[in-house]
Amino acid sequence: MNELMRLLKLFDRYRAWIIIGILVALFSALANILLMGASGWFITAMGLAGVGGAAINYFTPAAIIRACAIVRTGGRYGERLLTHEATFRIISRLRLWFYSALEPHFPAVLGRARGGDMLSRVRADIDTLERFYLGFIVPISVAVLSGICITLAVSFYSLKLAVLVFALFAITIIILPLWVFKKTYQHEGAFITDAAQMRAQLAEELQGAGELLVYEHVAQSSENNYETLSNKLEEMQNRVGAYANHAQNAVILLCGFAVIATIYLMAPNVEAETLSKANLVMLALLIFAAIESVGGISAAFQGLGRVIRAAKRIFEIVDKPVSPLNDTNDILNSEFSLEFRNVHFKYNQDNAPIFKNLSFKLKENQKICILGPSGAGKSTIIDLIFKFWVPNDGDIVLNGEDLCNIAHSDINKLFS
């Protein structure tokens, strides 16, 4: 869960947007619950008044119902507006933060990552992180706050009923979601990894698709691999969806149980005439609507495993060690010199070395010509100077300072 805490710190800049979005969503949810309860009370009271021939104030409850409907509609629009605006700001912030975090790393470190995999982390994984706010923080916060409000409201009528409501909310908000999270965490994490693998492979093969098509050499194995990965992803989604469906079915049963239990517990109060029949219906429908409104929390926990895995993939890149940089003002102002000292380099352990004990020195106003066939290492020398790669052994000294201690921006000022 450490990844989620780090995400929350990144979201801190937009705390006001997040809180306002949650409050508007809460008002909308409470208006929807109150609308159900008030409608039940109004219909029951009107029916009883009609049977008994009693007079009833029609205008006040009708106005309350209409107000709840207006608040619910306006609240849902405001919720979408505010939460999506906050989401866009958060995603923009995450992308800027990620690009800024990538810059200090050696291109050699990032160069060892697959291009398609890096693209997947930059786009798909960061897009997945938007679920943490929109699909987790908002619904969880609204569910907890609305549960507290409804439990307190019910406690004015009956403490026993309030305890029942609290227990139902605990099952719906805590027990069922945690069960879904436990069952789906591994599948959701594997889904992110396999989907990233498929995107990486597809991106890399598309880069060479032109040549493959020209020479009519599109490998059948690649197509089979995509089909295998696609079937695997579909199977994981079906498994995850099955657990979410079980949780949703359990919520439906809890809603029905809530109505029956409310009537059972409060029936003696109706017989004792300490609670009106209209209020009994209101309480039953109020609790029913409250439990139903938080029933989607299991879906929020269902996607949490995917968010955690995406965050891990992002932080894997960001947390790579960065070499400390010295103050390079003197380097930029000093007389130019470039020296390779016994430089050894090869691209990976399986390849033959490009350089062995490469040494030369270039002073200001000197010229040097490097000749050699393709693959001899001419471009590699330039890549090493610009720190696109790091020597396996030996030193590169620029203006008397080890190249590893000089920032890329300062190197760019010295070369063109």
SVG drawing of the C-alpha trace seen along z (x, -y; Angstrom):
<svg xmlns="http://www.w3.org/2000/svg" viewBox="-63 -31 108 50">
<polyline fill="none" stroke="black" stroke-width="0.4" points="0.0,0.0 3.1,-2.3 2.4,-3.1 -1.0,-4.4 0.4,-6.7 2.9,-8.1 0.1,-8.7 -1.8,-10.6 1.2,-12.9 1.2,-13.6 -2.5,-14.5 -2.0,-16.9 -1.7,-19.9 -5.3,-19.4 -6.7,-18.8 -9.3,-21.5 -10.6,-20.1 -10.7,-16.6 -12.6,-17.7 -15.1,-19.8 -15.8,-16.9 -16.3,-14.5 -18.7,-16.9 -20.8,-17.5 -20.9,-13.8 -22.0,-13.3 -24.8,-15.8 -26.0,-14.1 -26.0,-10.7 -27.8,-11.9 -30.4,-13.7 -31.0,-10.5 -31.5,-8.5 -33.7,-11.2 -35.8,-11.3 -36.5,-7.5 -37.4,-7.9 -39.6,-11.0 -41.4,-9.5 -42.2,-6.4 -43.5,-8.5 -45.6,-10.7 -47.2,-7.8 -48.0,-5.9 -49.3,-9.0 -51.5,-9.9 -52.9,-6.4 -53.7,-6.3 -55.3,-9.7 -57.4,-8.7 -58.6,-5.5 -59.3,-7.3 -60.7,-10.5 -58.2,-12.6 -56.7,-15.9 -53.0,-16.1 -50.6,-18.8 -49.8,-18.0 -47.5,-20.9 -44.7,-20.5 -43.7,-16.9 -44.2,-17.5 -41.8,-20.5 -39.3,-18.3 -39.4,-15.6 -39.0,-18.1 -36.1,-19.8 -34.4,-16.4 -34.8,-15.6 -33.4,-18.9 -30.4,-18.6 -29.8,-15.0 -29.8,-16.1 -27.7,-19.2 -25.4,-17.3 -24.7,-14.6 -23.9,-17.2 -21.7,-19.1 -20.0,-15.9 -19.1,-14.9 -17.9,-18.4 -15.7,-18.8 -14.4,-15.2 -13.5,-15.0 -11.8,-18.4 -9.8,-17.2 -9.0,-14.0 -7.7,-15.9 -5.5,-18.1 -4.2,-15.1 -3.4,-13.2 -1.6,-16.3 0.3,-16.6 1.3,-12.9 2.6,-13.1 4.6,-16.3 6.0,-14.7 6.9,-11.5 8.7,-13.3 10.5,-15.5 11.6,-12.4 12.8,-10.7 15.1,-13.6 17.9,-13.2 18.3,-9.5 21.0,-8.4 19.6,-7.7 21.6,-4.4 19.4,-3.3 16.2,-4.1 17.7,-2.8 17.8,0.7 14.0,0.6 11.9,1.7 10.6,-1.2 7.1,0.2 7.2,0.9 8.2,-2.7 5.4,-4.0 3.0,-1.7 4.2,-3.1 3.9,-6.7 0.4,-6.4 -1.5,-3.4 -0.2,-3.1 -0.6,-6.7 -4.1,-6.6 -4.9,-3.7 -3.9,-5.8 -6.9,-8.1 -9.0,-5.3 -7.5,-5.9 -9.2,-9.2 -12.3,-8.8 -12.9,-5.1 -11.7,-4.7 -11.2,-7.9 -14.5,-9.5 -16.8,-6.4 -15.1,-5.3 -15.3,-8.7 -19.0,-9.2 -19.9,-5.7 -18.3,-6.2 -19.7,-9.7 -23.2,-8.8 -23.1,-5.7 -22.4,-7.9 -25.1,-10.4 -27.8,-7.7 -26.8,-5.8 -27.1,-9.0 -30.4,-9.8 -31.9,-6.4 -30.6,-6.5 -33.2,-9.2 -35.9,-6.6 -34.3,-3.5 -30.9,-2.6 -31.4,1.1 -32.2,0.1 -29.1,-2.1 -26.9,0.8 -28.4,2.9 -27.8,0.1 -24.2,-0.2 -23.7,3.5 -25.1,3.5 -22.9,0.6 -19.8,2.4 -20.6,5.5 -21.2,3.5 -18.3,1.0 -15.6,3.1 -16.2,6.9 -17.4,7.4 -14.9,5.0 -12.0,6.5 -13.1,10.0 -13.3,8.8 -9.9,7.1 -8.3,10.3 -9.7,12.4 -8.9,10.1 -5.6,8.5 -3.4,11.1 -5.5,11.2 -5.6,7.4 -1.8,7.1 -1.2,9.8 -3.6,8.0 -1.5,4.8 1.7,6.7 0.4,8.9 -1.4,5.9 1.8,3.9 3.7,6.8 1.3,7.0 1.4,3.2 5.2,3.2 5.5,6.1 2.9,4.5 4.6,1.1 8.0,2.6 6.8,4.8 4.8,1.9 8.1,0.0 9.4,2.6 6.1,3.5 6.9,1.6 10.0,3.7 8.3,6.9 5.4,6.2 7.8,5.3 9.6,8.7 6.3,10.5 7.8,11.8 5.1,11.2 5.7,13.9 2.8,16.2 4.2,16.7 3.6,13.0 -0.1,13.3 -0.4,16.5 1.3,14.8 -1.1,11.8 -4.1,14.2 -2.7,16.1 -2.2,12.9 -5.6,11.6 -7.3,14.9 -5.4,14.7 -6.5,11.1 -10.1,12.0 -10.0,15.0 -8.6,12.8 -11.3,10.2 -14.0,12.8 -12.7,14.1 -12.5,10.6 -16.0,9.9 -17.4,13.0 -16.2,12.0 -17.6,8.5 -21.0,10.0 -21.0,12.2 -20.5,9.1 -23.2,7.2 -25.6,10.1 -24.8,10.1 -25.6,6.4 -29.0,7.0 -29.7,9.6 -28.6,7.2 -31.0,4.6 -33.9,7.0 -32.8,8.1 -32.6,4.5 -36.3,3.8 -37.5,7.0 -35.4,6.4 -36.5,2.8 -40.2,3.8 -39.6,6.6 -37.7,4.3 -40.1,1.3 -43.4,3.1 -43.8,3.1 -43.4,-0.7 -46.2,-1.0 -48.5,1.2 -47.6,-1.0 -48.4,-4.0 -44.9,-5.5 -44.1,-5.3 -46.5,-6.1 -46.9,-3.7 -45.7,-6.3 -42.5,-6.7 -42.0,-2.9 -42.1,-2.9 -39.9,-5.9 -37.2,-4.2 -37.4,-0.9 -36.9,-2.7 -34.3,-5.1 -32.2,-2.2 -32.8,-0.3 -31.6,-3.2 -28.6,-3.9 -27.3,-0.3 -28.0,-0.2 -26.1,-3.5 -22.9,-2.1 -23.2,1.3 -20.7,0.2 -17.8,0.0 -16.8,3.6 -16.2,2.5 -13.9,-0.2 -11.8,2.4 -11.9,4.6 -9.8,2.1 -7.5,1.3 -5.1,4.1 -4.7,2.7 -3.9,-0.7 -1.3,0.6 0.4,2.6 0.4,-0.4 1.8,-2.6 4.6,-0.1 5.6,-0.1 5.8,-3.9 7.8,-4.1 10.2,-1.3 11.4,-3.8 11.3,-6.9 13.2,-5.2 16.2,-4.2 19.3,-5.7 20.6,-9.0 24.2,-10.0 25.0,-13.1 26.0,-16.2 28.7,-18.6 28.5,-22.4 29.6,-22.8 30.0,-26.5 33.8,-26.2 33.6,-23.5 31.6,-25.6 34.0,-28.6 37.3,-26.6 39.4,-25.8 37.9,-22.9 39.4,-19.5 38.0,-16.0 39.8,-12.8 39.0,-9.1 41.0,-7.1 41.1,-3.3 37.4,-3.1 35.8,0.3 32.3,0.6 29.9,3.2 26.1,2.9 25.3,5.9 27.1,8.9 26.3,11.2 27.8,8.8 31.4,8.5 33.1,5.3 33.0,2.2 36.0,0.6 39.0,2.0 41.3,-0.5 40.2,-3.3 42.3,-6.4 42.7,-9.7 42.8,-13.4 41.3,-16.4 42.2,-19.9 40.7,-23.2 41.1,-24.2 42.4,-20.7 40.7,-18.5 40.4,-14.8 39.0,-12.5 37.6,-9.1 37.5,-6.6 36.2,-3.0 33.7,-0.6 30.0,-0.4 29.8,1.0 33.3,-0.1 32.0,-2.4 32.1,-5.9 28.6,-6.8 29.1,-5.0 31.8,-7.5 29.3,-10.4 26.7,-8.5 29.2,-8.1 30.1,-11.8 26.4,-12.7 25.9,-10.1 23.4,-8.1 25.5,-5.2 27.9,-4.7 31.4,-3.0 31.8,0.4 35.2,-0.7 37.5,-3.6 36.8,-7.3 35.7,-10.1 36.9,-13.5 35.4,-16.8 37.2,-20.0 39.0,-18.2 35.8,-16.8 34.5,-13.2 31.6,-13.1 29.4,-11.3 29.3,-14.3 28.2,-16.8 24.5,-17.5 23.1,-16.7 22.1,-20.4 25.7,-21.5 27.1,-18.9 24.6,-20.2 26.0,-23.7 29.5,-22.5 28.6,-20.5 26.6,-21.1"/>
</svg>
